[in-house]
Amino acid sequence: MKANIEYVNVPTDKLLANDNLSTLTFDLQSNKFEAIYYGTKTPIIRVDVGAYLVSSKKKAIVDKATLELLILNQVNKNLTIRNISVNELEINLDDIETKKVPVKPITSITFKNGFDGVGAAKINPDSILLKGPLKLLDSISEISTIKFNRDNIDKSLRVKIPLNPLISNDVFMEETSITYALKVEEFSQKIVTVPVKLINAPQSGSIKLIPNRVEVDFTVSLSLFNEIRAEDFKVICDYAKRNSEENFMIPEIVTFPKEIKDAELTTKKIDFLIFK
């Protein structure tokens, strides 16, 4: 006769290993009618794992005599069984470890013309606590969401996005979804005029930049439009990087407000004159 094994009462800090037996066989001494009855069903033998832990707590062992009693008590204690397929039932256990990994949102978002996201999206939680065997946890570096698609957005977003399920059933996640929030506003173009600062200039003589002021073109949300000023930018020319043959330098934006987007100089090169 074949019987399925169901492991119960596994200690909370342990997990059943994948290599444990799921079935066992034995001969059942019975009369003709009992043989017909038991031949049409597959009994389930429930094994209390916590009751048979060995001292190391890495495994549980049910010896042959105890296993025989378990089978009889759960099949029919008035019968006799012989030839159990294992001399003892060894139950291997894995320690449950914990690991926190970051969440990676997978999104495809487009905005209505003139609108854009303000700052980075906020994810809550931004990391997930996993529980499972160490050998499985070591193979997981992040948890991604299912792909979230939204087009032509003109309002702020706040949505729940499910996490992709783990491949192994032996690893548990404390959360199954995250909240994804993105502030969306209307943006407009703005231009400010900024002085150009010369760096690494020679100690002798003087240098005149032409022009000495440049326009910075950028986009900014309407809520911050009037707050962004020319003083928030710094544009430099590095004399050490000059083109000596054609007497020009390339201006660079080195300081700008983090809230703006697509900052660009309308002047691409600065000519210079040297006065001795």
Residue, then its C-alpha position, 0 to 999 in steps of 0.5 A: m500500500k502507498a501512503n502520502i506523508e504530510y508534515v505538520n508542526v514544523p518549528t517556526d524557525k525551520l523550513l522543510a528541505n526539498d529532499n524529504l520523502s513525500t510517500l512511503t509504502f508498506d504491506l497491510q495484513s488484512n482480510k479480503f474486504e479490508a484489502i478491497y477497501y484500502g486498495t481504493k484509497t491512499p491514506i495520509i500519514r501526518v508526522d509531527v515534526g516538532a515531536y521528533l527533533v534531534s538535538s542539533k535541530k537540523k533534522a527530525i528522525v522517526d524510528k521504525a517502531t514509532l513510524e509503524l505506530l503512526i501508520l497503524n493509528q492513522v490507518n487502522k490500529n487493529l491491523t498489522i503492517r509489514n515491510i515499511s519502505v524505510n527503516e526510519l523516516e529522516i526529515n531534513l530541515d533548513d534554518i529560516e534566515t531573513k534578508k531585506v532587498p530593494v524593490k525595483p519598479i518596472t514602469s512605462i509612463t508617458f505624459k501629456n504634452g506640457f506635463d512631466g514628473v516632479g522629482a523621483a517617484k516615491i516607493n513604499p516600501d522601497s525594500i522587502l523583508l524575505k524569509g527562507p533558506l540562506k542558499l535561496l536568499d543569497s540568489i535574490s538581490e532585488i524584487s521587481t514589480i509587474k510592469f505598470n503602464r500608463d499613458n498621457i498623464d496630466k495628474s499626479l499618480r498614486v497606485k498599488i503595483p503588485l510584486n512579481p511572485l518568487i520562483s521558489n515557494d520556500v521563500f516568503m515575502e512580507e509584502t505582495s505589493i508596493t505603493y508607487a507615487l509620482k508628482v506630476e505638474e505642468f511645465s513651461q520653458k524659461i530662459v535666464t541670462v547668466p554671467v560666465k566665470l573664467i577658471n584656470a586663467p593665466q596669472s599674467g595679462s587679462i582675458k576678455l570673454i566674448p560674450n561674457r554672459v550667456e542664456v540658459d534655456f530650461t523647463v520648470s514646473l509652473s509652481l516653481f517658475n517664478e522661484i528659479r533665478a539666474e543666481d541659481f546657476k553657475v556657468i564656467c569656461d575652463y582656460a585649460k581646455r581652450n582651443s588655442e588655434e581658434n581662440f574659443m572655449i566651451p561654456e559649461i553649466v556646473t551649478f543649477p537647481k535640481e528641480i529643473k529639466d533639460a538645461e541647455l546653453t544657447t551659446k555653444k562657444i565663447d571667443f576670447l581675447i588676451f591682453k598683455 
